[in-house]
């Protein structure tokens, strides 16, 4: 399977099974389109545009790639050898929040349930469960999540200490992340987080009007002015350690590239802005009618990204434009999906296990608890057979090994079926991959 | 090649017998928390 596309004056051919990306001249693009190169009646139509010798020379280059398994590569035969062990955990430190964001999948922090805080005892059991169920895997990831996790900051500190104490005994390494709305981010917490957290996700949607439309305080006012100085101060102290300012775009800000630009102009250089996960009936949900506008918006963002990254003072990272063409994951990882319910679980304050944070509160998805581990195999097993080659829509998609199958919660929200991905999400993902390849190619030409 | 420049050196289907250690980051845990993407992650072996 191959995919040919162009952005502006650059043309590409992606070979799905080898993962090879070829930057090609337009003559190759024209020959690959509709497989014209295979049929003289079709490729001779191009003689008006290119001379015959050039067409034949180009066809011989295409044939060279085919002969060397670089184009139209056959399906990869492999058996999944990654043993599914739990290696990542989303720890819901609170089911409570000090903001009332309208799009919150966690129902303003409570996940449709009672307000609750995760205790140190429950957190300890969660960590014990993680180290004992992670097999030979050394690197373990824990994200302190919520609600708003900093409302339960003292427990986070105790759990970090506990995690470190387990590392030697079990030969593990914890990578901690905290995801916060920034409201409680004072100097003490900044210093602690900078010292102890491998990654930090700071929630903000971008421009003040974008952010304040959805991210509101308990009194219904916008939160932008309350967090922005905290974030600036925090990032100044963060040094070279990882972080992301992370926003959500909805049908209310289809021009989300302006939100990215705004955040860059504020001085943030690691930015992620993502499509909302929402039920179809929500008025802010992203629907088919928005797809074309959003795809153009990604191209606009790609141009801004290229322009900024030509200047070392304006350079930034946009999470979804990162693409690893050589140093990326292996085929096993690329085909396996996000790992929800198989290598990743979310833990609630009462110690229930869910396949991921997006399913918390939907009790039919409870797969177990921190004391007994995974007990509901019927649900947990549904997350085992959702690789890209299990799902018909993914199997025939050129981007399957870049995407890995999309978000299960999105699939469930829109189609009530983990095996049917959310098609608008797929369209946007394919566009992001195209833009990432385009950006990589522009860099390639600049450097060579 | 006159008309084609291949951007990557390694193929996904090369040496698959020595891959699959599983030490890599869990996709959703990286930054996004909503949209699974693996093409932008790094292999821990490299």
HADDOCK unambig.tbl for C-alpha pairs under 7 A between the chains (distance, minus, plus):
assign (segid A and resid 17 and name CA) (segid B and resid 12 and name CA) 6.89 0.50 0.50
assign (segid A and resid 18 and name CA) (segid B and resid 11 and name CA) 4.85 0.50 0.50
assign (segid A and resid 18 and name CA) (segid B and resid 12 and name CA) 4.86 0.50 0.50
assign (segid A and resid 18 and name CA) (segid B and resid 13 and name CA) 5.60 0.50 0.50
assign (segid A and resid 19 and name CA) (segid B and resid 11 and name CA) 5.89 0.50 0.50
assign (segid A and resid 19 and name CA) (segid B and resid 12 and name CA) 5.49 0.50 0.50
assign (segid A and resid 20 and name CA) (segid B and resid 8 and name CA) 6.06 0.50 0.50
assign (segid A and resid 20 and name CA) (segid B and resid 11 and name CA) 6.28 0.50 0.50
assign (segid A and resid 21 and name CA) (segid B and resid 6 and name CA) 5.90 0.50 0.50
assign (segid A and resid 21 and name CA) (segid B and resid 7 and name CA) 5.67 0.50 0.50
assign (segid A and resid 21 and name CA) (segid B and resid 8 and name CA) 6.50 0.50 0.50
assign (segid A and resid 22 and name CA) (segid B and resid 4 and name CA) 6.35 0.50 0.50
assign (segid A and resid 22 and name CA) (segid B and resid 5 and name CA) 5.54 0.50 0.50
assign (segid A and resid 22 and name CA) (segid B and resid 6 and name CA) 4.26 0.50 0.50
assign (segid A and resid 22 and name CA) (segid B and resid 7 and name CA) 5.90 0.50 0.50
assign (segid A and resid 23 and name CA) (segid B and resid 4 and name CA) 5.90 0.50 0.50
assign (segid A and resid 23 and name CA) (segid B and resid 5 and name CA) 5.14 0.50 0.50
assign (segid A and resid 23 and name CA) (segid B and resid 6 and name CA) 6.14 0.50 0.50
assign (segid A and resid 23 and name CA) (segid B and resid 7 and name CA) 6.94 0.50 0.50
assign (segid A and resid 24 and name CA) (segid B and resid 3 and name CA) 5.74 0.50 0.50
assign (segid A and resid 24 and name CA) (segid B and resid 4 and name CA) 4.50 0.50 0.50
assign (segid A and resid 24 and name CA) (segid B and resid 5 and name CA) 6.25 0.50 0.50
assign (segid A and resid 25 and name CA) (segid B and resid 3 and name CA) 5.20 0.50 0.50
assign (segid A and resid 25 and name CA) (segid B and resid 4 and name CA) 6.51 0.50 0.50
assign (segid A and resid 28 and name CA) (segid B and resid 3 and name CA) 6.93 0.50 0.50
assign (segid A and resid 58 and name CA) (segid B and resid 3 and name CA) 6.64 0.50 0.50
assign (segid A and resid 61 and name CA) (segid B and resid 1 and name CA) 6.79 0.50 0.50
assign (segid A and resid 76 and name CA) (segid B and resid 13 and name CA) 6.41 0.50 0.50
assign (segid A and resid 81 and name CA) (segid B and resid 20 and name CA) 6.35 0.50 0.50
assign (segid A and resid 82 and name CA) (segid B and resid 20 and name CA) 5.67 0.50 0.50
assign (segid A and resid 82 and name CA) (segid B and resid 21 and name CA) 6.64 0.50 0.50
assign (segid A and resid 82 and name CA) (segid B and resid 22 and name CA) 5.87 0.50 0.50
assign (segid A and resid 88 and name CA) (segid B and resid 26 and name CA) 6.56 0.50 0.50
assign (segid A and resid 137 and name CA) (segid B and resid 23 and name CA) 6.06 0.50 0.50
assign (segid A and resid 139 and name CA) (segid B and resid 23 and name CA) 6.30 0.50 0.50
assign (segid A and resid 201 and name CA) (segid B and resid 31 and name CA) 6.71 0.50 0.50
assign (segid A and resid 244 and name CA) (segid B and resid 31 and name CA) 6.70 0.50 0.50
assign (segid A and resid 272 and name CA) (segid B and resid 32 and name CA) 6.98 0.50 0.50
assign (segid A and resid 274 and name CA) (segid B and resid 32 and name CA) 7.00 0.50 0.50
assign (segid A and resid 277 and name CA) (segid B and resid 34 and name CA) 6.71 0.50 0.50
assign (segid A and resid 322 and name CA) (segid B and resid 40 and name CA) 4.99 0.50 0.50
assign (segid A and resid 323 and name CA) (segid B and resid 39 and name CA) 5.52 0.50 0.50
assign (segid A and resid 323 and name CA) (segid B and resid 40 and name CA) 4.03 0.50 0.50
assign (segid A and resid 324 and name CA) (segid B and resid 39 and name CA) 5.97 0.50 0.50
assign (segid A and resid 324 and name CA) (segid B and resid 40 and name CA) 5.20 0.50 0.50
assign (segid A and resid 324 and name CA) (segid B and resid 41 and name CA) 6.60 0.50 0.50
assign (segid A and resid 324 and name CA) (segid B and resid 42 and name CA) 6.83 0.50 0.50
assign (segid A and resid 325 and name CA) (segid B and resid 8 and name CA) 5.70 0.50 0.50
assign (segid A and resid 326 and name CA) (segid B and resid 8 and name CA) 5.72 0.50 0.50
assign (segid A and resid 326 and name CA) (segid B and resid 9 and name CA) 6.47 0.50 0.50
assign (segid A and resid 326 and name CA) (segid B and resid 10 and name CA) 5.75 0.50 0.50
assign (segid A and resid 327 and name CA) (segid B and resid 42 and name CA) 5.78 0.50 0.50
assign (segid A and resid 327 and name CA) (segid B and resid 43 and name CA) 6.01 0.50 0.50
assign (segid A and resid 327 and name CA) (segid B and resid 46 and name CA) 6.37 0.50 0.50
assign (segid A and resid 328 and name CA) (segid B and resid 39 and name CA) 6.21 0.50 0.50
assign (segid A and resid 328 and name CA) (segid B and resid 40 and name CA) 6.71 0.50 0.50
assign (segid A and resid 328 and name CA) (segid B and resid 41 and name CA) 5.64 0.50 0.50
assign (segid A and resid 328 and name CA) (segid B and resid 42 and name CA) 4.64 0.50 0.50
assign (segid A and resid 328 and name CA) (segid B and resid 43 and name CA) 5.24 0.50 0.50
assign (segid A and resid 329 and name CA) (segid B and resid 41 and name CA) 6.37 0.50 0.50
assign (segid A and resid 329 and name CA) (segid B and resid 42 and name CA) 5.83 0.50 0.50
assign (segid A and resid 329 and name CA) (segid B and resid 43 and name CA) 4.70 0.50 0.50
assign (segid A and resid 330 and name CA) (segid B and resid 12 and name CA) 6.49 0.50 0.50
assign (segid A and resid 330 and name CA) (segid B and resid 19 and name CA) 6.36 0.50 0.50
assign (segid A and resid 330 and name CA) (segid B and resid 20 and name CA) 6.47 0.50 0.50
assign (segid A and resid 331 and name CA) (segid B and resid 12 and name CA) 5.97 0.50 0.50
assign (segid A and resid 332 and name CA) (segid B and resid 20 and name CA) 5.76 0.50 0.50
assign (segid A and resid 334 and name CA) (segid B and resid 38 and name CA) 6.18 0.50 0.50
assign (segid A and resid 338 and name CA) (segid B and resid 26 and name CA) 6.70 0.50 0.50
assign (segid A and resid 338 and name CA) (segid B and resid 27 and name CA) 5.13 0.50 0.50
assign (segid A and resid 338 and name CA) (segid B and resid 28 and name CA) 5.96 0.50 0.50
assign (segid A and resid 338 and name CA) (segid B and resid 36 and name CA) 5.83 0.50 0.50
assign (segid A and resid 339 and name CA) (segid B and resid 26 and name CA) 6.57 0.50 0.50
assign (segid A and resid 402 and name CA) (segid B and resid 37 and name CA) 6.50 0.50 0.50
assign (segid A and resid 402 and name CA) (segid B and resid 38 and name CA) 5.72 0.50 0.50
assign (segid A and resid 402 and name CA) (segid B and resid 39 and name CA) 4.21 0.50 0.50
assign (segid A and resid 403 and name CA) (segid B and resid 36 and name CA) 6.51 0.50 0.50
assign (segid A and resid 403 and name CA) (segid B and resid 37 and name CA) 4.48 0.50 0.50
assign (segid A and resid 403 and name CA) (segid B and resid 38 and name CA) 5.61 0.50 0.50
assign (segid A and resid 403 and name CA) (segid B and resid 39 and name CA) 6.33 0.50 0.50
assign (segid A and resid 404 and name CA) (segid B and resid 36 and name CA) 6.96 0.50 0.50
assign (segid A and resid 404 and name CA) (segid B and resid 37 and name CA) 6.23 0.50 0.50
assign (segid A and resid 404 and name CA) (segid B and resid 38 and name CA) 6.16 0.50 0.50
assign (segid A and resid 406 and name CA) (segid B and resid 35 and name CA) 6.19 0.50 0.50
assign (segid A and resid 406 and name CA) (segid B and resid 36 and name CA) 4.95 0.50 0.50
assign (segid A and resid 407 and name CA) (segid B and resid 34 and name CA) 6.57 0.50 0.50
assign (segid A and resid 407 and name CA) (segid B and resid 35 and name CA) 5.46 0.50 0.50
assign (segid A and resid 407 and name CA) (segid B and resid 36 and name CA) 5.40 0.50 0.50
